[in-house]
Amino acid sequence: MTFDEMLKLTDDLVFAKTGQHLNDLQEKVVRGTIQGETYEKIAEDFHCNESYVRDIGSKLWHIFSESLGEEVNKSNLRSVMQRFQVSLFSNVVQDHVQAGSINFCEKTRQPPDIPSSNSDYQQSPTENHKLSEMPGLGVFYNRTSELETLQTWILQERCRLITITGISGIGKTQLAVKLIQEIKHDFEYILWYNLDHASTFTEFQAELIELFYPKTESELIAKNGKRFKPIKYLQKHRCLVVIDNIHCLFCSNQLAGQYQPEYEEFRYLFKQIEELSHQSCFLLIGWEQPIELAEIRSSNPKFKTLTIRGLETKAIAEFFPEQELGEYEKLTPRIHHYQGNPLWLNIIANFIPEMEDFGDKIIENNTIFLPQSLKDNLQQQFNRLSPLEKQVLLELVQDEQPVNLAQLLQRRQINSSDLFNALQSLLRRCWLEKQDHFHCLPAVIRQYITDRND
């Protein structure tokens, strides 16, 4: 019986009894015991207290004893496991064996739709969901197509990293919340993490440790400074990690997706997710996406980006009464002006009744009006733009019709490379629209830039 076979057998026993696989410390105790190491040596290697290691070992021996119907301890673990494997193979009946109350099947960890090359990683999900930072669903606008796309990417194509991008208020987070509600039972572990409160990578890592470890062990890891390797758990378990407000990782006053120095460790983590084989998925939500992901997407089918666009007239009409946005027949141009953005339309719907007769004129004339709360929303994003992007916006606002790159270059105020990079960055931020080879400003953005410069 090989070392790996013995380790897998102990892991199967623990999983059958508890619904969870061996964690790092439990695996170290089993490995050390099989290799004849003392508790003191195991504790030293793991940087923790010897008495705690003894306690972990005692609990494991109890699980093995109950499962196998004979006393198991540190001294006889190896011989008991060898005898047990012999009994398994001698009692094979129709591709499976039964030992006590535990069924060991040839394809226990391999659902029909999972390739056999990943069979070591498959198991029936035991839910460990850390969703305290996930917001409530609230009003969910009709995003059936987007929801189906995400489900296909995650559940069928097994994508490793997906970004959901779009301008503020468009409904990215609400879509992700609805998605989690739909697919949460397909994952053993789920973490929702919000970067909106200036988190550090260390704080993010601490959340992952608490997700994978019992509280006592996570405290030990933090106390002793043991190096935590998330990728190991992403390989061993089916995990979904959602990071909301991903744009908080990136610099203001630079092109989209440039990391702040203190967040470079996130870049290294995402690179591991790209390069190493695993069965988990990271879902990143925000106004911007990491610049390197835009480059990786074309060469790696396991990386996807979903840009959320505005809602159609019918979807909007379901949620806004006629007295708020006007009659249905007149709704389409109004929704177009505000890019079908639910937040912006909600601001307008609340604003119009307050303006009495003037509000009626806004409806009748299709006026693009920006209440202060809408301006504040745009200001947050405008403050993140680079000086070059702001310069390009000022150039574009002069043109009533869409313009192409050649027309912009004729003005000779920005060199071609800088202009191209700025346009790409604005497109990634959804502050610019592109139709064929022509660029144009959305109506609300145009009005906002115009108002700023009046």
Buried (B, 14 or more C-beta within 10 A) or exposed (E): EEEEEBBEBBBBBBBBBEBBBBBBBBBBBBBBBBEEBEBEBBBEEBEBEBEBBBEBBEBBBBBBBBBBEEEBBBEBBBEBBEBBBEEBEEEEEEEBBEBEEBEBEEEBBBEEEBEEEBBBBBBEBBEBBBBEBBEEEEEBBBBEEBBEBBBEBBBEEBBBBBBBBBBBBBBBBBBBBBBBEBBBEBBBBBBBBBBEEEBEBEEBBBBBBBBBBEEEBBEBBBEEEBEBEBBBBBBBBBBBBBBBBBBBBBBEEBBBBBBEEEBEBBBEBBEBBBEEEBBBBBBBBBBBBBBBBBEBBEEBEBBBBBBBBBBEBEBBBEBBEEEBBBEEEEBBEBBBBBBBBBBBBBBBBEBBEEEEEEBEEBBEEEEBBBBEEBBEBBEEBBEBBBEBBBBBBBBBBEBEEBBEBEBBBEEEEBEEEBBBBBBBBBBBBBBBBBEEEBBBBBBBBBBBBBEBEE
